[in-house]
Amino acid sequence: MIFTALYALASSAVIYHLKQYTVPQYHAPGIIITFFILLSLSFWLSALYFLMQIP
Amino acid sequence: MLTLSDNEKVLIVVHKHWFVMVGPIITFAVLLFAPIIVLLVLPLITKDFNQVLVAIFTNFSLSLYVMILIIFMFLIWMDFYLDMWIITSKRIIDIEQRGLFSREISEIPLVHIQDITMDVNGVIRTFLKFGTIRLQTAGEREFAIRDIPHLYKIKDLILKYSQIERSSK
């Protein structure tokens, strides 16, 4: 839970900075943010799945 | 983020050259594949343990490890991407991101620019055509942006618009 909270905090901070300080016409950061969120979510769900398997 | 005055337009936004990210990407790739060594050695160390539990715990740890790598890589990329110069027809906005929650922004009116120096050092920078531009202003302050591409184009743009600004004053 602590790991998830810290990870979410760090991710939010990075995404905030990118959204706030990217010049509007540039779309690459948006694509990378989406990719990052999808990857993070996949590995987080995978970690959660294996955590639930531990008796 | 950016408020432009009347008759001001953004000419170019300068980011660092992609080669700056090669080192971190190689480090990321090495660290990503390093657990393979652990996975090869693990069966020898844990042969007396419950193999199902070992497998579950290994997969769980690997997932967390990859997540940590991803967030660090994302942070490094953010720092790389948010270092930029925004060159408008009236000023240069020098933005330097220093990790999270630390950012330095300087504005240099084009009319105050006295001197431009371009610096290309090394084999890789010479072949990939990227380097450093330094500006000296009337207040004797120096501004620099390192490892950027299209040096000549940027230099010509700054010189052209700084002359236009001076002649319009």
gemmi code that builds the backbone of each chain (N, CA, C; Angstrom):
import gemmi

chains = {
    "A": [
        ("MET", (0.831, -1.209, 0.000), (0.000, 0.000, 0.000), (0.860, 1.252, 0.000)),
        ("ILE", (1.925, 1.213, 0.815), (2.835, 2.362, 0.893), (3.525, 2.545, -0.452)),
        ("PHE", (3.945, 1.420, -1.027), (4.588, 1.468, -2.334), (3.638, 2.058, -3.376)),
        ("THR", (2.410, 1.608, -3.390), (1.410, 2.100, -4.344), (1.179, 3.599, -4.161)),
        ("ALA", (1.069, 4.012, -2.896), (0.834, 5.434, -2.604), (2.004, 6.285, -3.086)),
        ("LEU", (3.222, 5.844, -2.789), (4.407, 6.611, -3.214), (4.523, 6.626, -4.726)),
        ("TYR", (4.242, 5.501, -5.350), (4.319, 5.399, -6.805), (3.293, 6.323, -7.454)),
        ("ALA", (2.072, 6.299, -6.901), (1.006, 7.161, -7.443), (1.372, 8.635, -7.273)),
        ("LEU", (1.978, 8.954, -6.141), (2.383, 10.344, -5.863), (3.439, 10.802, -6.860)),
        ("ALA", (4.457, 9.973, -7.049), (5.540, 10.331, -7.976), (5.010, 10.439, -9.402)),
        ("SER", (4.173, 9.503, -9.797), (3.601, 9.520, -11.159), (2.757, 10.771, -11.373)),
        ("SER", (1.932, 11.090, -10.384), (1.065, 12.278, -10.493), (1.900, 13.538, -10.633)),
        ("ALA", (2.993, 13.598, -9.863), (3.861, 14.775, -9.913), (4.468, 14.935, -11.301)),
        ("VAL", (4.942, 13.827, -11.869), (5.550, 13.886, -13.209), (4.510, 14.264, -14.253)),
        ("ILE", (3.331, 13.639, -14.166), (2.271, 13.932, -15.144), (1.824, 15.380, -15.027)),
        ("TYR", (1.718, 15.890, -13.797), (1.356, 17.299, -13.579), (2.367, 18.218, -14.256)),
        ("HIS", (3.643, 17.951, -14.017), (4.684, 18.788, -14.623), (4.606, 18.769, -16.146)),
        ("LEU", (4.411, 17.581, -16.699), (4.352, 17.474, -18.165), (3.122, 18.201, -18.723)),
        ("LYS", (1.989, 18.042, -18.068), (0.758, 18.700, -18.543), (0.869, 20.216, -18.410)),
        ("GLN", (1.469, 20.652, -17.329), (1.543, 22.087, -17.027), (2.553, 22.811, -17.900)),
        ("TYR", (3.665, 22.157, -18.195), (4.778, 22.884, -18.808), (5.088, 22.499, -20.246)),
        ("THR", (4.267, 21.644, -20.844), (4.483, 21.329, -22.255), (3.786, 22.363, -23.115)),
        ("VAL", (4.473, 22.790, -24.177), (3.891, 23.735, -25.128), (2.671, 23.052, -25.779)),
        ("PRO", (1.533, 23.734, -25.866), (0.265, 23.097, -26.281), (0.303, 22.299, -27.591)),
        ("GLN", (1.073, 22.748, -28.568), (1.028, 22.078, -29.874), (1.756, 20.724, -29.888)),
        ("TYR", (2.453, 20.381, -28.831), (3.235, 19.147, -28.811), (2.442, 18.009, -28.192)),
        ("HIS", (2.288, 16.926, -28.938), (1.442, 15.816, -28.483), (2.242, 14.623, -27.970)),
        ("ALA", (3.560, 14.610, -28.211), (4.387, 13.468, -27.795), (4.289, 13.174, -26.291)),
        ("PRO", (4.342, 14.193, -25.418), (4.219, 13.893, -23.976), (2.904, 13.192, -23.635)),
        ("GLY", (1.828, 13.569, -24.305), (0.539, 12.924, -24.052), (0.580, 11.442, -24.357)),
        ("ILE", (1.229, 11.107, -25.465), (1.351, 9.695, -25.871), (2.201, 8.937, -24.855)),
        ("ILE", (3.292, 9.560, -24.434), (4.185, 8.903, -23.476), (3.515, 8.740, -22.121)),
        ("ILE", (2.725, 9.713, -21.715), (1.987, 9.605, -20.455), (1.013, 8.431, -20.513)),
        ("THR", (0.293, 8.307, -21.620), (-0.666, 7.204, -21.794), (0.051, 5.861, -21.726)),
        ("PHE", (1.162, 5.769, -22.424), (1.966, 4.550, -22.449), (2.466, 4.214, -21.042)),
        ("PHE", (2.930, 5.230, -20.326), (3.427, 5.044, -18.962), (2.315, 4.535, -18.037)),
        ("ILE", (1.138, 5.158, -18.137), (0.017, 4.756, -17.268), (-0.385, 3.300, -17.553)),
        ("LEU", (-0.449, 2.948, -18.838), (-0.836, 1.575, -19.208), (0.183, 0.555, -18.694)),
        ("LEU", (1.474, 0.881, -18.885), (2.533, -0.016, -18.421), (2.485, -0.164, -16.895)),
        ("SER", (2.395, 0.969, -16.201), (2.381, 0.955, -14.736), (1.201, 0.144, -14.211)),
        ("LEU", (0.051, 0.370, -14.833), (-1.163, -0.337, -14.407), (-1.017, -1.840, -14.612)),
        ("SER", (-0.430, -2.235, -15.755), (-0.243, -3.670, -16.044), (0.641, -4.313, -14.998)),
        ("PHE", (1.767, -3.683, -14.697), (2.686, -4.281, -13.732), (2.130, -4.214, -12.318)),
        ("TRP", (1.368, -3.165, -12.021), (0.755, -3.077, -10.697), (-0.280, -4.187, -10.502)),
        ("LEU", (-1.092, -4.418, -11.542), (-2.091, -5.492, -11.472), (-1.414, -6.860, -11.371)),
        ("SER", (-0.317, -7.004, -12.095), (0.450, -8.252, -12.033), (0.993, -8.462, -10.613)),
        ("ALA", (1.545, -7.398, -10.017), (2.078, -7.495, -8.649), (0.962, -7.831, -7.671)),
        ("LEU", (-0.181, -7.189, -7.861), (-1.329, -7.436, -6.980), (-1.799, -8.890, -7.093)),
        ("TYR", (-1.827, -9.385, -8.315), (-2.240, -10.774, -8.548), (-1.321, -11.732, -7.794)),
        ("PHE", (-0.012, -11.538, -7.927), (0.930, -12.449, -7.267), (0.895, -12.270, -5.756)),
        ("LEU", (0.628, -11.044, -5.302), (0.511, -10.803, -3.857), (-0.680, -11.596, -3.287)),
        ("MET", (-1.776, -11.627, -4.028), (-2.964, -12.352, -3.588), (-2.733, -13.872, -3.560)),
        ("GLN", (-1.764, -14.322, -4.358), (-1.471, -15.764, -4.417), (-0.681, -16.235, -3.204)),
        ("ILE", (-0.015, -15.293, -2.528), (0.795, -15.672, -1.363), (-0.151, -16.066, -0.220)),
        ("PRO", (-0.002, -17.298, 0.276), (-0.954, -17.753, 1.324), (-0.749, -17.047, 2.658)),
    ],
    "B": [
        ("MET", (0.642, 28.500, -19.725), (2.071, 28.426, -19.454), (2.798, 29.639, -20.039)),
        ("LEU", (2.472, 30.004, -21.240), (3.201, 31.066, -21.917), (2.231, 32.162, -22.312)),
        ("THR", (2.521, 33.392, -21.881), (1.660, 34.512, -22.269), (2.436, 35.385, -23.241)),
        ("LEU", (1.927, 35.485, -24.439), (2.617, 36.271, -25.462), (2.040, 37.678, -25.497)),
        ("SER", (2.929, 38.627, -25.773), (2.449, 40.014, -25.895), (1.951, 40.236, -27.324)),
        ("ASP", (1.476, 41.443, -27.602), (1.005, 41.762, -28.957), (2.168, 41.664, -29.933)),
        ("ASN", (1.904, 41.188, -31.117), (2.918, 41.046, -32.181), (4.052, 40.088, -31.825)),
        ("GLU", (3.858, 39.287, -30.804), (4.885, 38.305, -30.458), (4.419, 36.923, -30.897)),
        ("LYS", (5.304, 36.175, -31.512), (4.942, 34.810, -31.900), (6.082, 33.853, -31.529)),
        ("VAL", (5.715, 32.617, -31.285), (6.720, 31.594, -30.971), (7.368, 31.155, -32.279)),
        ("LEU", (8.690, 31.257, -32.347), (9.411, 30.888, -33.572), (9.816, 29.421, -33.536)),
        ("ILE", (10.353, 29.005, -32.420), (10.814, 27.620, -32.306), (10.909, 27.245, -30.830)),
        ("VAL", (10.650, 25.979, -30.543), (10.851, 25.456, -29.193), (12.008, 24.462, -29.289)),
        ("VAL", (13.064, 24.722, -28.560), (14.282, 23.916, -28.679), (14.402, 22.955, -27.502)),
        ("HIS", (14.424, 21.668, -27.804), (14.658, 20.645, -26.783), (16.053, 20.074, -26.978)),
        ("LYS", (16.492, 19.310, -26.013), (17.814, 18.697, -26.123), (17.798, 17.580, -27.175)),
        ("HIS", (18.963, 17.271, -27.686), (19.114, 16.233, -28.715), (18.802, 14.863, -28.128)),
        ("TRP", (18.202, 13.972, -28.923), (17.814, 12.631, -28.462), (18.992, 11.831, -27.927)),
        ("PHE", (20.198, 12.146, -28.369), (21.366, 11.362, -27.955), (21.607, 11.459, -26.442)),
        ("VAL", (21.146, 12.543, -25.840), (21.291, 12.737, -24.381), (20.594, 11.613, -23.612)),
        ("MET", (19.561, 11.050, -24.207), (18.811, 9.980, -23.537), (19.410, 8.595, -23.769)),
        ("VAL", (20.401, 8.480, -24.612), (20.960, 7.154, -24.930), (21.577, 6.495, -23.694)),
        ("GLY", (22.345, 7.263, -22.929), (22.959, 6.724, -21.708), (21.915, 6.165, -20.740)),
        ("PRO", (20.929, 6.987, -20.353), (19.879, 6.465, -19.456), (19.119, 5.272, -20.031)),
        ("ILE", (18.890, 5.263, -21.346), (18.162, 4.138, -21.950), (18.984, 2.854, -21.874)),
        ("ILE", (20.282, 2.972, -22.104), (21.152, 1.794, -22.018), (21.183, 1.287, -20.571)),
        ("THR", (21.280, 2.212, -19.629), (21.263, 1.837, -18.202), (19.954, 1.128, -17.856)),
        ("PHE", (18.855, 1.683, -18.348), (17.536, 1.093, -18.116), (17.469, -0.324, -18.691)),
        ("ALA", (17.987, -0.498, -19.913), (17.953, -1.818, -20.553), (18.796, -2.829, -19.768)),
        ("VAL", (19.967, -2.398, -19.318), (20.841, -3.294, -18.534), (20.147, -3.690, -17.229)),
        ("LEU", (19.569, -2.705, -16.560), (18.892, -2.998, -15.289), (17.646, -3.849, -15.501)),
        ("LEU", (17.010, -3.675, -16.649), (15.803, -4.453, -16.957), (16.135, -5.922, -17.135)),
        ("PHE", (17.283, -6.206, -17.752), (17.664, -7.592, -18.017), (18.545, -8.197, -16.917)),
        ("ALA", (18.980, -7.371, -15.963), (19.799, -7.896, -14.852), (19.099, -8.988, -14.049)),
        ("PRO", (17.787, -8.901, -13.809), (17.127, -9.976, -13.055), (17.251, -11.362, -13.695)),
        ("ILE", (17.588, -11.423, -14.963), (17.758, -12.728, -15.627), (18.859, -13.517, -14.917)),
        ("ILE", (19.895, -12.809, -14.495), (21.008, -13.468, -13.777), (20.489, -14.018, -12.449)),
        ("VAL", (19.669, -13.207, -11.786), (19.089, -13.633, -10.507), (18.210, -14.861, -10.727)),
        ("LEU", (17.431, -14.839, -11.797), (16.528, -15.966, -12.085), (17.297, -17.244, -12.407)),
        ("LEU", (18.474, -17.092, -12.977), (19.293, -18.278, -13.296), (19.906, -18.874, -12.027)),
        ("VAL", (20.254, -17.988, -11.100), (20.930, -18.440, -9.862), (19.913, -18.893, -8.805)),
        ("LEU", (18.719, -18.330, -8.866), (17.697, -18.572, -7.826), (17.367, -20.057, -7.574)),
        ("PRO", (17.185, -20.873, -8.620), (16.874, -22.295, -8.358), (17.941, -23.005, -7.526)),
        ("LEU", (19.190, -22.587, -7.681), (20.276, -23.204, -6.924), (20.193, -22.825, -5.433)),
        ("ILE", (19.781, -21.586, -5.197), (19.728, -21.093, -3.811), (18.485, -21.612, -3.095)),
        ("THR", (17.373, -21.751, -3.837), (16.079, -22.030, -3.194), (15.605, -23.463, -3.426)),
        ("LYS", (16.528, -24.390, -3.684), (16.073, -25.757, -4.013), (15.390, -26.467, -2.854)),
        ("ASP", (15.669, -25.992, -1.608), (15.031, -26.605, -0.442), (13.713, -25.946, -0.049)),
        ("PHE", (13.337, -24.886, -0.762), (12.113, -24.156, -0.428), (10.945, -24.649, -1.283)),
        ("ASN", (9.740, -24.235, -0.877), (8.525, -24.515, -1.646), (8.620, -23.739, -2.969)),
        ("GLN", (8.737, -24.475, -4.070), (8.991, -23.849, -5.375), (7.818, -22.996, -5.857)),
        ("VAL", (6.616, -23.358, -5.467), (5.439, -22.555, -5.880), (5.508, -21.179, -5.217)),
        ("LEU", (5.806, -21.203, -3.923), (5.928, -19.938, -3.174), (7.069, -19.076, -3.724)),
        ("VAL", (8.180, -19.742, -4.024), (9.343, -19.024, -4.577), (8.969, -18.350, -5.891)),
        ("ALA", (8.244, -19.085, -6.739), (7.834, -18.549, -8.040), (6.912, -17.341, -7.860)),
        ("ILE", (5.962, -17.467, -6.939), (5.011, -16.364, -6.698), (5.751, -15.134, -6.185)),
        ("PHE", (6.621, -15.359, -5.203), (7.351, -14.236, -4.621), (8.292, -13.599, -5.645)),
        ("THR", (8.914, -14.412, -6.477), (9.817, -13.900, -7.521), (9.055, -13.033, -8.510)),
        ("ASN", (7.900, -13.531, -8.948), (7.092, -12.764, -9.913), (6.605, -11.444, -9.301)),
        ("PHE", (6.211, -11.504, -8.036), (5.760, -10.299, -7.332), (6.898, -9.280, -7.260)),
        ("SER", (8.068, -9.734, -6.864), (9.228, -8.834, -6.741), (9.624, -8.254, -8.091)),
        ("LEU", (9.569, -9.099, -9.120), (9.927, -8.634, -10.464), (8.984, -7.527, -10.934)),
        ("SER", (7.700, -7.701, -10.643), (6.703, -6.684, -11.044), (7.016, -5.349, -10.375)),
        ("LEU", (7.311, -5.398, -9.079), (7.633, -4.151, -8.357), (8.924, -3.539, -8.890)),
        ("TYR", (9.888, -4.384, -9.166), (11.191, -3.925, -9.665), (11.022, -3.198, -11.002)),
        ("VAL", (10.230, -3.784, -11.899), (10.011, -3.148, -13.204), (9.263, -1.829, -13.036)),
        ("MET", (8.314, -1.784, -12.112), (7.579, -0.531, -11.855), (8.544, 0.562, -11.379)),
        ("ILE", (9.470, 0.203, -10.518), (10.441, 1.194, -10.020), (11.310, 1.699, -11.173)),
        ("LEU", (11.737, 0.772, -12.028), (12.543, 1.178, -13.186), (11.771, 2.121, -14.099)),
        ("ILE", (10.494, 1.789, -14.316), (9.666, 2.604, -15.213), (9.520, 4.015, -14.666)),
        ("ILE", (9.253, 4.147, -13.363), (9.047, 5.498, -12.812), (10.337, 6.311, -12.851)),
        ("PHE", (11.478, 5.651, -12.609), (12.748, 6.377, -12.684), (13.042, 6.834, -14.112)),
        ("MET", (12.738, 5.973, -15.063), (12.953, 6.314, -16.469), (12.048, 7.472, -16.875)),
        ("PHE", (10.819, 7.444, -16.392), (9.844, 8.493, -16.682), (10.315, 9.835, -16.113)),
        ("LEU", (10.864, 9.776, -14.914), (11.394, 10.976, -14.256), (12.567, 11.561, -15.054)),
        ("ILE", (13.460, 10.678, -15.462), (14.640, 11.117, -16.224), (14.187, 11.740, -17.552)),
        ("TRP", (13.222, 11.101, -18.195), (12.733, 11.625, -19.470), (12.056, 12.985, -19.282)),
        ("MET", (11.297, 13.134, -18.209), (10.633, 14.409, -17.918), (11.673, 15.530, -17.759)),
        ("ASP", (12.724, 15.231, -17.020), (13.789, 16.205, -16.815), (14.435, 16.592, -18.142)),
        ("PHE", (14.657, 15.599, -18.990), (15.249, 15.829, -20.319), (14.309, 16.680, -21.167)),
        ("TYR", (13.032, 16.315, -21.183), (12.078, 16.949, -22.100), (11.732, 18.379, -21.703)),
        ("LEU", (11.675, 18.631, -20.394), (11.247, 19.958, -19.948), (12.380, 20.990, -19.886)),
        ("ASP", (13.594, 20.590, -20.195), (14.677, 21.571, -20.399), (14.517, 22.089, -21.818)),
        ("MET", (14.200, 23.372, -21.959), (13.967, 23.873, -23.320), (14.227, 25.370, -23.408)),
        ("TRP", (14.403, 25.813, -24.601), (14.377, 27.232, -24.914), (13.157, 27.480, -25.790)),
        ("ILE", (12.387, 28.482, -25.400), (11.287, 28.900, -26.275), (11.729, 30.218, -26.878)),
        ("ILE", (11.942, 30.215, -28.175), (12.414, 31.433, -28.842), (11.219, 32.092, -29.512)),
        ("THR", (10.903, 33.296, -29.049), (9.824, 34.055, -29.678), (10.441, 35.189, -30.478)),
        ("SER", (9.587, 35.987, -31.105), (10.088, 37.101, -31.914), (10.610, 38.236, -31.030)),
        ("LYS", (10.379, 38.145, -29.715), (10.834, 39.238, -28.842), (11.801, 38.783, -27.725)),
        ("ARG", (11.774, 37.509, -27.360), (12.585, 37.069, -26.216), (12.909, 35.585, -26.303)),
        ("ILE", (13.811, 35.188, -25.451), (14.106, 33.758, -25.308), (13.740, 33.384, -23.881)),
        ("ILE", (12.970, 32.334, -23.749), (12.607, 31.846, -22.420), (13.412, 30.572, -22.184)),
        ("ASP", (14.295, 30.661, -21.219), (15.201, 29.554, -20.893), (14.602, 28.795, -19.709)),
        ("ILE", (14.194, 27.562, -19.961), (13.555, 26.771, -18.903), (14.446, 25.595, -18.562)),
        ("GLU", (14.789, 25.511, -17.300), (15.621, 24.400, -16.856), (14.903, 23.653, -15.724)),
        ("GLN", (14.526, 22.428, -16.007), (13.855, 21.588, -15.008), (14.912, 20.852, -14.211)),
        ("ARG", (14.808, 20.945, -12.882), (15.802, 20.269, -12.038), (15.072, 19.246, -11.175)),
        ("GLY", (14.761, 18.086, -11.758), (14.038, 17.075, -10.995), (12.595, 17.511, -10.781)),
        ("LEU", (12.003, 16.992, -9.723), (10.613, 17.337, -9.426), (10.553, 18.611, -8.593)),
        ("PHE", (9.579, 19.442, -8.834), (9.290, 20.630, -8.023), (10.462, 21.607, -7.935)),
        ("SER", (11.285, 21.633, -8.955), (12.372, 22.602, -8.987), (12.607, 23.009, -10.430)),
        ("ARG", (12.423, 24.292, -10.717), (12.439, 24.742, -12.102), (12.979, 26.159, -12.148)),
        ("GLU", (13.887, 26.392, -13.050), (14.419, 27.748, -13.200), (14.014, 28.296, -14.555)),
        ("ILE", (13.405, 29.473, -14.551), (12.973, 30.094, -15.813), (13.607, 31.464, -15.928)),
        ("SER", (14.280, 31.694, -17.036), (14.876, 33.014, -17.287), (14.343, 33.546, -18.600)),
        ("GLU", (14.154, 34.850, -18.651), (13.720, 35.473, -19.912), (14.779, 36.429, -20.392)),
        ("ILE", (15.129, 36.274, -21.641), (16.161, 37.139, -22.204), (15.553, 37.910, -23.370)),
        ("PRO", (15.352, 39.239, -23.212), (14.854, 40.021, -24.355), (15.889, 39.974, -25.479)),
        ("LEU", (15.431, 39.750, -26.686), (16.351, 39.634, -27.832), (17.169, 40.898, -28.028)),
        ("VAL", (16.594, 42.028, -27.646), (17.279, 43.305, -27.851), (18.538, 43.416, -26.954)),
        ("HIS", (18.605, 42.619, -25.893), (19.742, 42.678, -24.964), (20.866, 41.710, -25.303)),
        ("ILE", (20.675, 40.930, -26.344), (21.704, 39.930, -26.667), (22.871, 40.597, -27.379)),
        ("GLN", (24.061, 40.383, -26.825), (25.261, 41.028, -27.380), (26.115, 40.028, -28.168)),
        ("ASP", (26.116, 38.784, -27.717), (27.066, 37.828, -28.272), (26.470, 36.419, -28.273)),
        ("ILE", (26.711, 35.686, -29.361), (26.274, 34.273, -29.404), (27.493, 33.405, -29.687)),
        ("THR", (27.649, 32.351, -28.887), (28.754, 31.409, -29.114), (28.173, 30.010, -29.284)),
        ("MET", (28.667, 29.292, -30.286), (28.261, 27.890, -30.476), (29.445, 26.994, -30.177)),
        ("ASP", (29.154, 25.892, -29.537), (30.203, 25.000, -29.056), (29.861, 23.564, -29.456)),
        ("VAL", (30.698, 22.944, -30.290), (30.476, 21.536, -30.644), (31.762, 20.785, -30.325)),
        ("ASN", (31.712, 19.956, -29.307), (32.914, 19.244, -28.865), (32.737, 17.745, -28.986)),
        ("GLY", (33.690, 17.095, -29.561), (33.668, 15.632, -29.568), (33.200, 15.050, -30.884)),
        ("VAL", (33.522, 13.765, -31.049), (33.218, 13.057, -32.306), (31.710, 12.903, -32.498)),
        ("ILE", (31.039, 12.462, -31.427), (29.606, 12.184, -31.551), (28.824, 13.460, -31.817)),
        ("ARG", (29.158, 14.511, -31.083), (28.467, 15.791, -31.298), (28.722, 16.322, -32.697)),
        ("THR", (29.926, 16.128, -33.202), (30.256, 16.614, -34.550), (29.443, 15.847, -35.598)),
        ("PHE", (29.385, 14.532, -35.476), (28.662, 13.748, -36.484), (27.152, 13.880, -36.364)),
        ("LEU", (26.664, 14.009, -35.144), (25.209, 14.130, -34.965), (24.744, 15.579, -34.947)),
        ("LYS", (25.694, 16.474, -35.038), (25.409, 17.911, -35.180), (24.560, 18.463, -34.036)),
        ("PHE", (25.062, 18.310, -32.832), (24.434, 18.997, -31.718), (25.508, 19.566, -30.802)),
        ("GLY", (25.149, 20.546, -30.007), (26.155, 21.190, -29.149), (25.511, 22.215, -28.245)),
        ("THR", (26.310, 23.180, -27.849), (25.872, 24.183, -26.862), (25.815, 25.558, -27.502)),
        ("ILE", (24.785, 26.304, -27.170), (24.736, 27.725, -27.561), (24.809, 28.557, -26.284)),
        ("ARG", (25.696, 29.535, -26.298), (25.805, 30.453, -25.157), (25.463, 31.866, -25.617)),
        ("LEU", (24.693, 32.540, -24.791), (24.340, 33.930, -25.093), (24.913, 34.840, -24.026)),
        ("GLN", (25.448, 35.949, -24.485), (25.917, 36.978, -23.536), (24.982, 38.167, -23.686)),
        ("THR", (24.479, 38.670, -22.556), (23.552, 39.799, -22.639), (24.238, 41.100, -22.240)),
        ("ALA", (23.493, 42.164, -22.392), (24.022, 43.500, -22.043), (24.346, 43.592, -20.558)),
        ("GLY", (23.644, 42.819, -19.752), (23.904, 42.825, -18.310), (25.048, 41.913, -17.914)),
        ("GLU", (25.795, 41.433, -18.899), (26.944, 40.534, -18.713), (26.564, 39.223, -18.041)),
        ("ARG", (25.326, 38.829, -18.240), (24.928, 37.496, -17.774), (25.038, 36.535, -18.928)),
        ("GLU", (25.418, 35.314, -18.628), (25.524, 34.319, -19.689), (24.423, 33.274, -19.531)),
        ("PHE", (23.792, 32.956, -20.656), (22.787, 31.886, -20.678), (23.272, 30.825, -21.647)),
        ("ALA", (23.058, 29.580, -21.265), (23.514, 28.511, -22.143), (22.483, 27.402, -22.186)),
        ("ILE", (22.379, 26.780, -23.334), (21.590, 25.547, -23.421), (22.478, 24.497, -24.076)),
        ("ARG", (22.580, 23.365, -23.403), (23.530, 22.335, -23.831), (22.856, 21.239, -24.640)),
        ("ASP", (23.631, 20.650, -25.552), (23.217, 19.453, -26.293), (21.925, 19.650, -27.077)),
        ("ILE", (21.877, 20.694, -27.845), (20.699, 20.934, -28.692), (21.066, 20.771, -30.164)),
        ("PRO", (20.107, 20.363, -30.982), (20.360, 20.228, -32.417), (20.125, 21.549, -33.165)),
        ("HIS", (20.373, 21.542, -34.468), (20.097, 22.697, -35.356), (20.727, 23.992, -34.852)),
        ("LEU", (22.005, 23.917, -34.511), (22.675, 25.078, -33.904), (22.683, 26.285, -34.843)),
        ("TYR", (23.027, 26.058, -36.100), (23.134, 27.187, -37.040), (21.786, 27.839, -37.282)),
        ("LYS", (20.762, 27.023, -37.411), (19.405, 27.546, -37.625), (18.968, 28.412, -36.444)),
        ("ILE", (19.259, 27.942, -35.243), (18.865, 28.681, -34.028), (19.675, 29.968, -33.903)),
        ("LYS", (20.967, 29.859, -34.191), (21.821, 31.049, -34.129), (21.329, 32.109, -35.114)),
        ("ASP", (21.023, 31.701, -36.338), (20.550, 32.646, -37.369), (19.227, 33.272, -36.970)),
        ("LEU", (18.361, 32.471, -36.375), (17.045, 32.963, -35.936), (17.206, 34.019, -34.842)),
        ("ILE", (18.069, 33.740, -33.885), (18.281, 34.674, -32.775), (18.882, 35.970, -33.299)),
        ("LEU", (19.888, 35.852, -34.164), (20.543, 37.047, -34.709), (19.568, 37.889, -35.526)),
        ("LYS", (18.792, 37.214, -36.356), (17.845, 37.928, -37.221), (16.843, 38.713, -36.391)),
        ("TYR", (16.212, 38.056, -35.439), (15.161, 38.718, -34.678), (15.714, 39.705, -33.650)),
        ("SER", (16.940, 39.490, -33.219), (17.510, 40.471, -32.293), (17.851, 41.761, -33.060)),
        ("GLN", (18.255, 41.630, -34.326), (18.491, 42.819, -35.150), (17.187, 43.539, -35.469)),
        ("ILE", (16.147, 42.766, -35.711), (14.823, 43.371, -35.978), (14.356, 44.146, -34.753)),
        ("GLU", (14.530, 43.527, -33.575), (14.115, 44.183, -32.326), (14.905, 45.455, -32.078)),
        ("ARG", (16.210, 45.413, -32.326), (17.052, 46.598, -32.101), (16.669, 47.716, -33.063)),
        ("SER", (16.397, 47.375, -34.293), (16.072, 48.416, -35.286), (14.672, 48.987, -35.055)),
        ("SER", (13.814, 48.230, -34.382), (12.460, 48.743, -34.129), (12.405, 49.640, -32.887)),
        ("LYS", (13.480, 49.631, -32.093), (13.488, 50.437, -30.833), (13.956, 51.874, -31.100)),
    ],
}
model = gemmi.Model(1)
for chain_id, residues in chains.items():
    chain = gemmi.Chain(chain_id)
    for i, (resn, *xyz) in enumerate(residues, 1):
        res = gemmi.Residue()
        res.name, res.seqid = resn, gemmi.SeqId(i, " ")
        for name, pos in zip(("N", "CA", "C"), xyz):
            atom = gemmi.Atom()
            atom.name, atom.element = name, gemmi.Element(name[0])
            atom.pos, atom.b_iso = gemmi.Position(*pos), 0.0
            res.add_atom(atom)
        chain.add_residue(res)
    model.add_chain(chain)
structure = gemmi.Structure()
structure.add_model(model)
structure.setup_entities()
